[in-house]
Amino acid sequence: MSFAQPDMAPVNNLPNPYQTIEGYAKMPAGRPWGSTSAVDIDPDGVSIWVAERCGGNVGACVTNSVNPVMKFDANGNMVTSFGAGLVMWPHGIHVDYEGNVWVADGRDNLDRDGNPVGGELKGHQVLKFSPEGELLMTIGQPGGGREPSYLFQPNDVYVSPTTGDIFIGEGHGNSVGTPARVLKFSKNGTFIKSWGTLGNGPDQFMQPHSLAMDSRGRLFVADRSNNRIVIFDQEGNRLDTWYQFSRNSGIYIDKNDILYAADSESGSVNPEHGNWLRGIRVGSAVTGEVTAFIPDPQPDCRGTCTAEGVVADRNGVIYGAEVGPVGGIKRYVKN
């Protein structure tokens, strides 16, 4: 089913069968939540992994020694954490079929004079960790690389459960000279191909912000600033374009092909996006039908006060990661 109508009527008036629960994930005493866009589910189906920006947003992890990557159990207790000094600005996170934790690090540690803070140049990379925090692989050079090299402002990463191939959405800036593409690597990190350029054409991107894959192996790309989801096969052939899930910062598809899509920017943040409301839309990755809508708990908030990253556990409980000014994790449980 195709939904290729950029001017379609807003999908706002849908049931909200969820109750919002705050304060689920418990941080260590004295540690505040910072901006959080990265959340994924553990292979156990109920624990969640979060990559948080060290109590702030821009630059906090460069000068802060806390661990940005954290695992919480089903009761919200922190089980493990790691990544201090390795991750500068966590933007996306993915837990693969083997339980490895991948983090898209979207910025570097350069100061205004172009000097790396803290010694070595870091950032603009995708890092693969074991569940215990051992660094297993790094994709991209420290400090980033522009085309024909890579990476610059990586947004998200996804590993195919059938082939082990690695997909990365690259480009957050939306300015001339910055990338906007999807890159494909083999399971050992060898570059295979890329597709997409900056723009609003059918085969272009403006912030390929989040990645997901359905049970058929189709790759879903949240093309945020184009207010759409673009669906590809794993070779980069475009299969469909959907607008009905709104302006998505985060997307997640569970094993039942239920699609969860987080719109953190419509309404007061991006009023040019028609009359769409911020919130989480739930629907089918098979038919494209949207069946539920969780509105922003603070609809008048100036900022991304609802989820930017989104995931659901095996019981259908939704977790939303918020950049702020709120920050942290909210839990959404069916009534």
Secondary structure as UniProt FT lines:
FT   TURN            6..7
FT   STRAND          18..21
FT   TURN            29..30
FT   STRAND          36..41
FT   TURN            43..44
FT   STRAND          48..52
FT   TURN            54..55
FT   HELIX           60..63
FT   STRAND          69..72
FT   TURN            74..75
FT   STRAND          78..82
FT   TURN            84..86
FT   STRAND          90..95
FT   TURN            97..98
FT   STRAND          101..108
FT   TURN            112..113
FT   TURN            117..118
FT   STRAND          123..129
FT   TURN            131..132
FT   STRAND          135..139
FT   TURN            142..143
FT   TURN            147..148
FT   STRAND          154..159
FT   TURN            161..163
FT   STRAND          166..170
FT   TURN            176..177
FT   STRAND          181..185
FT   TURN            187..188
FT   STRAND          191..195
FT   TURN            202..203
FT   STRAND          208..213
FT   TURN            215..216
FT   STRAND          219..223
FT   HELIX           224..226
FT   STRAND          228..232
FT   TURN            234..235
FT   STRAND          238..242
FT   TURN            244..245
FT   STRAND          250..253
FT   TURN            255..256
FT   STRAND          258..263
FT   TURN            267..269
FT   TURN            271..272
FT   TURN            274..275
FT   STRAND          279..284
FT   TURN            285..287
FT   STRAND          290..295
FT   TURN            299..300
FT   STRAND          309..312
FT   TURN            314..315
FT   STRAND          318..322
FT   STRAND          328..334
//
